[in-house]
Amino acid sequence: MSLDKNNAELVSSHLVLAGRLLDSDPAAALAHARAARERAGRIAAVREACGIAAYMNGEWSEALSELRAAKRMGGAVNLLPLIADSERGLGRPEKAIETARGEEAAQLTGDDRTELRMVEAGARMDLGEYDKAVVTLQAEDLDPARRGFHAARLFYVYAEALLGAERRDDALTWFLNAAAADEDEFTDAEERVAELSADAAE
């Protein structure tokens, strides 16, 4: 689909603002993404932006609808983690697991594949299946030597799964790994380490 010049400029402006405001003012970002959708609802990138903004605002139903539309229109399988997590947000962990284990999921690589495993593990934990969550997260990328945002989040979720599976000592180890990997202090891994250490000392 092509847009006339004026409409294209307006859509582009809304998308730029949506991206810029996503972290600092997600509600405003969603408003801009919706405005872009009203003008260019048949463009995959617009629907994706709207879906991501809705996701960031916890608007799970809208996020799911928009992300599915974007994936259908553009074929972006990297949206599967957000789609699956939106199912979790709607209280449908079984659907999240189904999405995570579908044929398209096999196309994901790297951080996208890890992200989908974390969503599946979260859905398992929603169902009280902590042992299955632990197994879901066990792969080559679960390497305590890794550093950075993605590693810290993976280690943290793994520690949560271990804790739910009543493997407290292992959970403490992986919260420590998460804290070491979390160079920008994105998680509260250090606080969790302190809590578990204090509990063990009592």
Backbone as CSV, one residue per row, in Angstrom:
resi,resn,N_x,N_y,N_z,CA_x,CA_y,CA_z,C_x,C_y,C_z
1,MET,0.843,-1.193,0.000,0.000,0.000,0.000,0.877,1.241,0.000
2,SER,0.559,2.210,-0.857,1.311,3.462,-0.899,0.451,4.589,-0.356
3,LEU,1.097,5.575,0.250,0.407,6.727,0.821,0.784,7.972,0.049
4,ASP,-0.142,8.940,0.016,0.243,10.203,-0.607,1.250,10.908,0.291
5,LYS,1.947,11.860,-0.268,3.082,12.475,0.434,2.696,13.057,1.785
6,ASN,1.612,13.824,1.834,1.219,14.462,3.095,0.854,13.426,4.156
7,ASN,0.093,12.423,3.751,-0.296,11.378,4.694,0.919,10.592,5.158
8,ALA,1.822,10.301,4.237,3.041,9.568,4.590,3.864,10.332,5.612
9,GLU,3.945,11.648,5.450,4.710,12.464,6.392,4.064,12.458,7.775
10,LEU,2.732,12.531,7.809,2.032,12.512,9.094,2.204,11.160,9.792
11,VAL,2.066,10.094,9.022,2.237,8.752,9.583,3.653,8.577,10.118
12,SER,4.631,9.012,9.337,6.028,8.912,9.755,6.274,9.687,11.038
13,SER,5.693,10.877,11.125,5.861,11.704,12.324,5.279,11.012,13.555
14,HIS,4.089,10.445,13.397,3.464,9.730,14.519,4.306,8.526,14.947
15,LEU,4.846,7.801,13.977,5.657,6.627,14.307,6.949,7.012,15.018
16,VAL,7.572,8.098,14.561,8.802,8.567,15.207,8.522,8.944,16.656
17,LEU,7.434,9.671,16.882,7.089,10.090,18.240,6.707,8.888,19.104
18,ALA,6.010,7.931,18.509,5.647,6.723,19.257,6.899,5.994,19.730
19,GLY,7.877,5.864,18.852,9.122,5.203,19.222,9.902,5.971,20.265
20,ARG,9.900,7.297,20.134,10.663,8.146,21.043,10.063,8.149,22.444
21,LEU,8.739,8.058,22.530,8.048,8.180,23.815,7.769,6.839,24.492
22,LEU,8.099,5.751,23.825,7.683,4.430,24.298,8.120,4.140,25.729
23,ASP,9.342,4.504,26.082,9.842,4.226,27.431,9.435,5.290,28.439
24,SER,9.461,6.561,28.025,9.209,7.654,28.966,7.725,7.950,29.169
25,ASP,6.912,7.781,28.142,5.480,8.084,28.224,4.716,7.113,27.324
26,PRO,4.574,5.866,27.758,3.955,4.853,26.901,2.527,5.172,26.481
27,ALA,1.777,5.881,27.329,0.402,6.238,26.957,0.393,7.180,25.759
28,ALA,1.294,8.165,25.774,1.398,9.088,24.641,1.892,8.356,23.401
29,ALA,2.810,7.418,23.600,3.309,6.622,22.473,2.173,5.846,21.824
30,LEU,1.299,5.277,22.642,0.169,4.520,22.111,-0.784,5.432,21.348
31,ALA,-0.992,6.643,21.855,-1.866,7.591,21.157,-1.318,7.911,19.768
32,HIS,-0.016,8.116,19.674,0.601,8.393,18.369,0.521,7.170,17.453
33,ALA,0.740,5.986,18.010,0.667,4.766,17.199,-0.749,4.549,16.676
34,ARG,-1.740,4.831,17.514,-3.129,4.701,17.070,-3.454,5.707,15.972
35,ALA,-2.915,6.911,16.114,-3.135,7.929,15.080,-2.535,7.484,13.748
36,ALA,-1.365,6.869,13.812,-0.743,6.351,12.589,-1.585,5.229,11.993
37,ARG,-2.137,4.387,12.850,-2.965,3.272,12.370,-4.226,3.773,11.665
38,GLU,-4.805,4.852,12.181,-6.001,5.410,11.557,-5.731,5.867,10.127
39,ARG,-4.498,6.299,9.869,-4.142,6.804,8.546,-3.520,5.744,7.644
40,ALA,-2.968,4.699,8.239,-2.239,3.705,7.435,-2.362,2.317,8.050
41,GLY,-3.582,1.877,8.253,-3.828,0.608,8.924,-3.478,-0.628,8.127
42,ARG,-3.112,-0.446,6.853,-2.773,-1.612,6.036,-1.268,-1.788,5.863
43,ILE,-0.507,-1.048,6.645,0.949,-1.152,6.582,1.441,-1.926,7.808
44,ALA,2.194,-2.986,7.566,2.617,-3.884,8.644,3.394,-3.160,9.735
45,ALA,4.295,-2.256,9.353,5.121,-1.555,10.340,4.275,-0.695,11.268
46,VAL,3.189,-0.143,10.736,2.289,0.680,11.554,1.555,-0.194,12.561
47,ARG,1.057,-1.329,12.102,0.347,-2.235,13.010,1.291,-2.790,14.074
48,GLU,2.538,-3.051,13.682,3.533,-3.525,14.644,3.797,-2.473,15.714
49,ALA,3.973,-1.221,15.294,4.220,-0.139,16.248,3.054,0.010,17.209
50,CYS,1.846,-0.112,16.677,0.659,-0.002,17.524,0.587,-1.173,18.498
51,GLY,0.923,-2.358,18.023,0.906,-3.531,18.884,1.922,-3.447,20.007
52,ILE,3.112,-2.978,19.680,4.161,-2.847,20.700,3.774,-1.804,21.736
53,ALA,3.225,-0.677,21.268,2.807,0.379,22.199,1.671,-0.113,23.093
54,ALA,0.726,-0.843,22.522,-0.366,-1.396,23.322,0.180,-2.386,24.356
55,TYR,1.137,-3.196,23.947,1.781,-4.157,24.848,2.436,-3.434,26.019
56,MET,3.144,-2.360,25.730,3.834,-1.606,26.780,2.857,-0.956,27.758
57,ASN,1.620,-0.762,27.319,0.591,-0.174,28.181,-0.279,-1.229,28.862
58,GLY,0.031,-2.498,28.632,-0.779,-3.548,29.230,-2.143,-3.698,28.594
59,GLU,-2.297,-3.175,27.384,-3.554,-3.324,26.639,-3.460,-4.626,25.840
60,TRP,-3.641,-5.733,26.552,-3.300,-7.035,25.992,-4.132,-7.420,24.777
61,SER,-5.423,-7.159,24.823,-6.282,-7.537,23.707,-5.912,-6.771,22.443
62,GLU,-5.716,-5.465,22.588,-5.309,-4.652,21.441,-3.929,-5.071,20.945
63,ALA,-3.023,-5.312,21.875,-1.671,-5.732,21.493,-1.720,-7.021,20.687
64,LEU,-2.484,-7.986,21.168,-2.575,-9.271,20.481,-3.133,-9.106,19.075
65,SER,-4.195,-8.319,18.955,-4.809,-8.093,17.644,-3.847,-7.417,16.674
66,GLU,-3.167,-6.373,17.148,-2.268,-5.614,16.275,-1.020,-6.413,15.908
67,LEU,-0.470,-7.126,16.867,0.740,-7.906,16.594,0.451,-9.063,15.645
68,ARG,-0.701,-9.683,15.828,-1.086,-10.749,14.898,-1.271,-10.196,13.486
69,ALA,-1.899,-9.015,13.395,-2.096,-8.394,12.081,-0.755,-8.069,11.436
70,ALA,0.163,-7.511,12.226,1.483,-7.155,11.694,2.229,-8.390,11.216
71,LYS,2.137,-9.466,11.984,2.809,-10.715,11.601,2.192,-11.294,10.338
72,ARG,0.882,-11.249,10.246,0.193,-11.769,9.062,0.549,-10.957,7.812
73,MET,0.642,-9.647,7.977,0.903,-8.762,6.841,2.372,-8.754,6.429
74,GLY,3.257,-8.843,7.422,4.683,-8.715,7.120,5.508,-9.964,7.328
75,GLY,4.910,-10.985,7.949,5.629,-12.237,8.161,6.701,-12.183,9.225
76,ALA,6.608,-11.234,10.151,7.651,-11.049,11.168,7.469,-12.035,12.320
77,VAL,8.166,-13.173,12.253,8.042,-14.170,13.317,8.687,-13.697,14.616
78,ASN,9.519,-12.660,14.548,10.145,-12.148,15.766,9.123,-11.521,16.715
79,LEU,7.878,-11.367,16.252,6.821,-10.844,17.115,6.203,-11.931,17.990
80,LEU,6.556,-13.184,17.761,5.956,-14.284,18.521,6.105,-14.148,20.037
81,PRO,7.266,-13.713,20.564,7.349,-13.559,22.021,6.328,-12.570,22.575
82,LEU,6.112,-11.459,21.877,5.130,-10.479,22.339,3.710,-11.019,22.199
83,ILE,3.468,-11.754,21.127,2.152,-12.362,20.938,1.866,-13.356,22.061
84,ALA,2.833,-14.211,22.349,2.656,-15.203,23.413,2.481,-14.535,24.770
85,ASP,3.249,-13.484,25.031,3.153,-12.807,26.326,1.837,-12.051,26.456
86,SER,1.294,-11.586,25.349,-0.023,-10.947,25.383,-1.092,-11.966,25.765
87,GLU,-0.937,-13.197,25.293,-1.851,-14.265,25.718,-1.759,-14.462,27.230
88,ARG,-0.549,-14.415,27.763,-0.384,-14.506,29.219,-1.099,-13.350,29.904
89,GLY,-0.933,-12.155,29.349,-1.573,-10.985,29.935,-3.084,-11.110,29.986
90,LEU,-3.644,-11.830,29.024,-5.087,-12.055,28.974,-5.516,-13.233,29.844
91,GLY,-4.558,-13.801,30.584,-4.884,-14.916,31.464,-5.036,-16.236,30.746
92,ARG,-4.308,-16.375,29.626,-4.400,-17.607,28.837,-3.014,-18.237,28.677
93,PRO,-2.433,-18.737,29.777,-1.085,-19.311,29.687,-0.997,-20.503,28.745
94,GLU,-2.084,-21.275,28.652,-2.059,-22.426,27.735,-1.871,-21.970,26.289
95,LYS,-2.529,-20.859,25.916,-2.376,-20.321,24.560,-0.964,-19.794,24.350
96,ALA,-0.388,-19.218,25.390,0.993,-18.733,25.299,1.944,-19.896,25.022
97,ILE,1.741,-21.001,25.726,2.587,-22.184,25.524,2.388,-22.744,24.121
98,GLU,1.148,-22.766,23.672,0.851,-23.249,22.319,1.579,-22.409,21.271
99,THR,1.571,-21.099,21.461,2.277,-20.204,20.535,3.778,-20.465,20.574
100,ALA,4.306,-20.619,21.786,5.750,-20.814,21.950,6.233,-22.133,21.364
101,ARG,5.349,-23.108,21.281,5.740,-24.429,20.802,5.253,-24.714,19.383
102,GLY,4.728,-23.690,18.719,4.237,-23.854,17.360,5.361,-23.974,16.342
103,GLU,4.996,-24.344,15.129,5.989,-24.564,14.076,6.788,-23.304,13.768
104,GLU,6.134,-22.147,13.778,6.827,-20.902,13.434,7.917,-20.556,14.434
105,ALA,7.742,-20.997,15.681,8.723,-20.682,16.722,10.100,-21.238,16.386
106,ALA,10.137,-22.311,15.618,11.413,-22.929,15.251,12.253,-22.020,14.357
107,GLN,11.618,-21.002,13.766,12.342,-20.080,12.895,13.135,-19.034,13.678
108,LEU,12.828,-18.884,14.950,13.498,-17.865,15.759,14.915,-18.295,16.121
109,THR,15.789,-17.315,16.227,17.173,-17.565,16.629,17.600,-16.521,17.655
110,GLY,18.726,-16.758,18.298,19.341,-15.773,19.178,18.432,-15.293,20.292
111,ASP,18.466,-13.976,20.542,17.713,-13.398,21.650,16.208,-13.574,21.481
112,ASP,15.719,-13.587,20.238,14.283,-13.783,20.015,13.844,-15.163,20.498
113,ARG,14.643,-16.156,20.207,14.320,-17.521,20.652,14.381,-17.613,22.177
114,THR,15.385,-16.979,22.767,15.495,-16.964,24.226,14.293,-16.275,24.849
115,GLU,13.894,-15.159,24.252,12.745,-14.405,24.762,11.487,-15.270,24.757
116,LEU,11.284,-16.022,23.693,10.098,-16.870,23.617,10.153,-17.977,24.665
117,ARG,11.331,-18.524,24.916,11.469,-19.528,25.971,11.136,-18.932,27.332
118,MET,11.534,-17.696,27.567,11.219,-17.054,28.841,9.718,-16.847,28.994
119,VAL,9.052,-16.481,27.900,7.598,-16.331,27.953,6.941,-17.678,28.248
120,GLU,7.407,-18.727,27.571,6.850,-20.057,27.823,7.080,-20.468,29.275
121,ALA,8.275,-20.204,29.782,8.564,-20.540,31.180,7.648,-19.763,32.118
122,GLY,7.420,-18.494,31.808,6.508,-17.698,32.620,5.103,-18.271,32.612
123,ALA,4.664,-18.732,31.443,3.343,-19.349,31.341,3.291,-20.641,32.150
124,ARG,4.374,-21.409,32.110,4.439,-22.627,32.929,4.310,-22.280,34.410
125,MET,4.990,-21.204,34.818,4.912,-20.792,36.221,3.514,-20.294,36.563
126,ASP,2.848,-19.627,35.611,1.461,-19.210,35.838,0.585,-20.410,36.186
127,LEU,0.914,-21.550,35.579,0.145,-22.779,35.795,0.667,-23.598,36.977
128,GLY,1.700,-23.084,37.650,2.290,-23.809,38.766,3.225,-24.922,38.347
129,GLU,3.614,-24.941,37.069,4.482,-26.002,36.538,5.947,-25.556,36.592
130,TYR,6.461,-25.401,37.793,7.801,-24.831,37.962,8.903,-25.743,37.431
131,ASP,8.767,-27.037,37.628,9.788,-27.957,37.114,9.863,-27.888,35.588
132,LYS,8.710,-27.793,34.938,8.689,-27.675,33.477,9.279,-26.338,33.036
133,ALA,9.055,-25.296,33.832,9.636,-23.988,33.521,11.158,-24.062,33.562
134,VAL,11.685,-24.754,34.566,13.139,-24.926,34.690,13.698,-25.607,33.448
135,VAL,13.072,-26.688,33.033,13.536,-27.441,31.865,13.440,-26.589,30.601
136,THR,12.370,-25.814,30.483,12.170,-24.960,29.309,13.333,-23.996,29.111
137,LEU,13.898,-23.522,30.201,14.944,-22.494,30.129,16.349,-23.063,29.964
138,GLN,16.493,-24.354,30.087,17.829,-24.958,30.019,18.275,-25.135,28.571
139,ALA,19.243,-24.315,28.165,19.796,-24.365,26.809,21.202,-23.782,26.857
140,GLU,21.856,-23.750,25.706,23.249,-23.304,25.652,23.431,-21.863,26.129
141,ASP,22.399,-21.021,25.941,22.553,-19.620,26.323,22.465,-19.407,27.834
142,LEU,22.159,-20.464,28.587,22.128,-20.361,30.045,23.554,-20.538,30.568
143,ASP,24.396,-19.594,30.217,25.831,-19.628,30.515,26.151,-18.517,31.507
144,PRO,26.545,-18.853,32.734,26.776,-17.828,33.756,27.881,-16.841,33.418
145,ALA,28.688,-17.136,32.411,29.748,-16.206,32.010,29.212,-15.059,31.156
146,ARG,27.991,-15.188,30.671,27.420,-14.141,29.821,27.134,-12.879,30.637
147,ARG,27.138,-11.749,29.947,26.849,-10.464,30.575,25.869,-9.681,29.705
148,GLY,25.204,-8.719,30.325,24.322,-7.843,29.578,22.849,-8.056,29.904
149,PHE,22.033,-7.216,29.303,20.593,-7.154,29.557,19.900,-8.500,29.339
150,HIS,20.112,-9.104,28.178,19.406,-10.341,27.847,19.818,-11.481,28.771
151,ALA,21.106,-11.578,29.062,21.583,-12.627,29.962,21.009,-12.441,31.361
152,ALA,21.007,-11.205,31.842,20.497,-10.931,33.189,19.032,-11.337,33.316
153,ARG,18.236,-11.011,32.315,16.814,-11.368,32.355,16.620,-12.880,32.329
154,LEU,17.379,-13.560,31.474,17.276,-15.019,31.400,17.645,-15.656,32.729
155,PHE,18.759,-15.239,33.308,19.199,-15.815,34.582,18.175,-15.543,35.684
156,TYR,17.591,-14.357,35.655,16.609,-13.973,36.672,15.366,-14.865,36.580
157,VAL,14.856,-15.038,35.378,13.669,-15.882,35.196,13.977,-17.327,35.593
158,TYR,15.175,-17.786,35.255,15.582,-19.141,35.629,15.625,-19.276,37.151
159,ALA,16.155,-18.262,37.817,16.200,-18.280,39.284,14.795,-18.324,39.870
160,GLU,13.871,-17.568,39.287,12.479,-17.577,39.751,11.866,-18.971,39.600
161,ALA,12.151,-19.606,38.462,11.625,-20.949,38.236,12.199,-21.936,39.252
162,LEU,13.491,-21.833,39.505,14.132,-22.707,40.492,13.542,-22.495,41.881
163,LEU,13.289,-21.245,42.217,12.715,-20.939,43.523,11.321,-21.546,43.639
164,GLY,10.537,-21.420,42.576,9.204,-22.015,42.577,9.249,-23.528,42.674
165,ALA,10.316,-24.121,42.136,10.494,-25.576,42.198,11.125,-26.016,43.517
166,GLU,11.239,-25.080,44.457,11.772,-25.338,45.797,13.232,-25.764,45.766
167,ARG,13.969,-25.200,44.830,15.424,-25.424,44.755,16.107,-24.109,45.152
168,ARG,15.997,-23.792,46.428,16.411,-22.483,46.928,17.900,-22.204,46.717
169,ASP,18.751,-23.168,46.982,20.195,-22.945,46.822,20.547,-22.659,45.366
170,ASP,19.951,-23.427,44.455,20.190,-23.185,43.032,19.641,-21.823,42.620
171,ALA,18.487,-21.468,43.176,17.896,-20.165,42.861,18.825,-19.038,43.296
172,LEU,19.392,-19.164,44.492,20.325,-18.147,44.976,21.517,-18.018,44.037
173,THR,22.048,-19.146,43.586,23.183,-19.123,42.651,22.836,-18.350,41.389
174,TRP,21.637,-18.577,40.858,21.281,-17.923,39.597,20.842,-16.480,39.784
175,PHE,20.341,-16.129,40.959,20.125,-14.703,41.236,21.477,-13.987,41.321
176,LEU,22.481,-14.670,41.888,23.838,-14.110,41.909,24.370,-13.945,40.491
177,ASN,24.141,-14.940,39.644,24.560,-14.839,38.244,23.843,-13.697,37.538
178,ALA,22.561,-13.537,37.838,21.792,-12.445,37.236,22.340,-11.095,37.670
179,ALA,22.663,-10.971,38.952,23.220,-9.710,39.457,24.551,-9.396,38.794
180,ALA,25.378,-10.418,38.596,26.684,-10.212,37.955,26.527,-9.813,36.494
181,ALA,25.528,-10.379,35.829,25.310,-10.078,34.410,24.636,-8.733,34.204
182,ASP,23.924,-8.271,35.231,23.089,-7.070,35.115,23.922,-5.810,35.320
183,GLU,24.706,-5.469,34.327,25.639,-4.340,34.437,24.930,-2.995,34.538
184,ASP,23.713,-2.907,34.038,22.965,-1.646,34.084,21.893,-1.647,35.160
185,GLU,21.907,-2.669,36.024,20.970,-2.776,37.145,19.519,-2.687,36.682
186,PHE,19.204,-3.451,35.645,17.836,-3.489,35.131,16.923,-4.275,36.067
187,THR,17.445,-5.325,36.670,16.641,-6.177,37.549,16.906,-5.843,39.019
188,ASP,16.132,-6.472,39.894,16.370,-6.330,41.334,17.068,-7.581,41.873
189,ALA,17.936,-8.171,41.029,18.604,-9.424,41.409,19.388,-9.286,42.710
190,GLU,20.061,-8.160,42.902,20.846,-7.986,44.130,19.948,-8.018,45.362
191,GLU,18.771,-7.409,45.257,17.835,-7.426,46.378,17.332,-8.842,46.651
192,ARG,17.102,-9.594,45.578,16.645,-10.971,45.758,17.720,-11.822,46.421
193,VAL,18.976,-11.569,46.062,20.094,-12.269,46.703,20.104,-11.967,48.196
194,ALA,19.942,-10.699,48.537,19.947,-10.296,49.943,18.801,-10.954,50.704
195,GLU,17.621,-11.002,50.093,16.461,-11.613,50.739,16.687,-13.098,50.999
196,LEU,17.150,-13.807,49.970,17.368,-15.246,50.123,18.494,-15.550,51.105
197,SER,19.528,-14.722,51.090,20.644,-14.918,52.016,20.189,-14.689,53.449
198,ALA,19.341,-13.675,53.652,18.827,-13.390,54.990,17.938,-14.524,55.482
199,ASP,17.106,-15.047,54.578,16.231,-16.164,54.956,17.054,-17.386,55.351
200,ALA,18.140,-17.625,54.619,18.982,-18.789,54.896,19.698,-18.655,56.232
201,ALA,19.966,-17.405,56.638,20.701,-17.168,57.878,19.816,-17.298,59.109
202,GLU,18.508,-17.227,58.926,17.596,-17.289,60.074,17.470,-18.701,60.635
